[in-house]
Amino acid sequence: MSAALRVEYRKLVTTRLWWVLLIGMAAYMAFLGAVMAFAYTDPAAAQTSGLGLPVGDTELARTVYGLAPSLGYVFPAVVGALSVTSEYRNMTVTPTFLAEPRRGVVLVAKLMASIPVGLMFGLAGTAGSVLGGAPVLAVRGRETLLTDPTILQTLLLSVVALTVWCLVGVGFGSVLTHQVAAVVVLLAFTQFVEPLVRLGLSAVESLSGIARWLPGAAGEAIAGASIYGAGDPGALLTWWGGLLVLVGYGVGLAAIARVTTLRRDIT
């Protein structure tokens, strides 16, 4: 297992794509952090957005600094998926399984190797939100609260959430091994389908509780901040509940892959 783990980690970090996406995520989250900090400190803009207006400096800072699990989690998810799908696209999966015939071991090694990479994306995305949002909050006369224990917890759990998203990406890529299809589905689901479904479910009182169990909502629950449920603590699970649900998605997808795609002939 240790040899397989080293090999899978090297596969992830020896290509240029992961750090290009890492830099892109940091820049994207810095931009969104600045934009959302400005919007949330302008009552007219916040009401027009329809996302709700955070009340108080602590809630405002948590919402702005916790943007990465709300809007940037697609980056670690895509990287995790590419760690599997790129092997099928380039057919390096054949020598991988020849070197380690136990496909379950390879899958577990990919899941474990995604954790340190996901951690780097978690740090980059969270730092980007803070670097973009904090100066705007200060200029707008609001407290940045960067030394507040509640905010520090949010930042830490934001990193955890994004780390888990990389693991979920590995599980998803193991199920849908076609690279282009996997990336398109991830982009469509995370950026359009789930946000629309969550907003739709939230509009129906009898169905609003279902939204918190969706993967994006679970990631937000870990950080304890959501742009979809700002000002409504009941819209999210507890942080540990969100962690269990999101890890469950990743492990569940990997389990499905183990009994489906990983049992098929490669050629």
KAZI-V89622 format. One record per pair of residues at least 6 apart in sequence whose C-alpha atoms are under 8 Angstrom apart, sorted by the first residue. I is the first residue (numbers start at 1). J is the second residue. Records with the same first field share a line. If there is no record, write none. Layout:
# KAZI-V89622
I->J, J
This chain:
# KAZI-V89622
1->105, 109
4->100, 105, 106, 109
5->106, 109, 110, 112, 113
6->113
8->109, 110, 113
9->110, 113, 114
11->83
12->18, 83, 113, 114, 117
13->117
18->79
21->75, 79
22->75, 120, 121, 124
23->124
25->72, 75, 121, 124, 125, 128
26->124, 125, 126, 127, 128, 129
27->128
28->72, 128
29->67, 68, 72, 125, 126, 128, 129, 132
30->127, 128, 129, 130, 131, 132, 133
31->128, 129, 132
32->67, 129, 132, 133
33->64, 65, 67, 128, 129, 130, 131, 132, 133
34->129, 132, 133, 134, 135, 136
35->133
36->64, 133
37->64, 133, 134, 136, 137
38->136, 137, 140
39->45, 46
40->46, 53, 54, 60
41->137, 140
43->53
46->52, 53
47->53
51->227, 228, 229, 230
52->227, 228, 229, 230, 231
53->230, 231
54->60, 63, 230, 231
55->231
57->142, 143, 144, 145
58->145, 150, 151
59->230, 231
61->143, 144, 145, 151
62->151, 154, 224, 225
63->225, 226, 227, 230
64->129, 130, 133
65->126, 129, 130, 133, 154, 155
66->126, 129, 154, 155, 158, 220, 223, 224, 225, 226
67->126, 129, 225, 226, 227
68->125, 126, 129, 158, 162
69->158, 161, 162, 216, 219, 220, 223
70->216, 217, 219, 220, 226, 227
71->191
72->125
73->162, 165
74->165, 186, 187, 190
75->121
76->118, 121, 162, 163, 165, 166, 169
77->165, 166, 167, 168, 169, 170, 186
78->166, 169, 183, 186
79->166, 169
80->114, 165, 166, 167, 168, 169, 170, 171, 173
81->166, 169, 170, 171, 172, 173, 174, 182, 183
82->170, 173, 179
83->110, 170, 173
84->110, 170, 173, 174, 177
85->173, 174, 176, 177, 178, 179, 182
86->179
87->93
88->177, 178, 179
89->178, 179
93->266
94->266
97->103, 106
100->106
103->258, 262
104->258
107->254, 258
110->170
111->167, 170, 171
112->167
114->163, 166, 167, 170
115->163, 164, 166, 167
116->163
117->163, 166
118->162, 163, 164, 165, 166, 167
119->159, 160, 162, 163
120->163
121->159, 162, 163
122->158, 159, 160, 161, 162, 163
123->159
125->159
126->155, 158, 159
134->144
135->144
137->143, 144
138->144
145->151
146->152
153->223
154->223, 224, 225
155->223
156->223
157->222, 223, 224
158->220, 222, 223
160->222, 223
161->219, 220, 222, 223, 243
162->219
164->246, 247, 250
165->219, 246, 250
167->247, 250
168->246, 247, 249, 250, 251, 253
169->250
170->250, 254
171->250, 251, 252, 253, 254, 257
172->182, 250, 253, 254
173->179, 182
174->253, 254, 257, 261, 262
175->253, 254, 256, 257, 260, 261
176->182
177->261
190->216
194->214, 216
197->211
198->211
199->228
201->207, 208, 209, 210, 211
202->208, 209, 211
209->235
211->217
212->218, 235, 236, 237
213->237, 242, 245
215->245, 246, 249
217->226, 236, 242
218->236, 237, 241, 242, 243, 245, 246
219->242, 243, 246
220->226, 236, 242
221->236, 237, 238, 239, 241, 242, 243
222->238, 239, 240, 241, 242, 243
223->239
224->236, 238, 239
229->235, 236
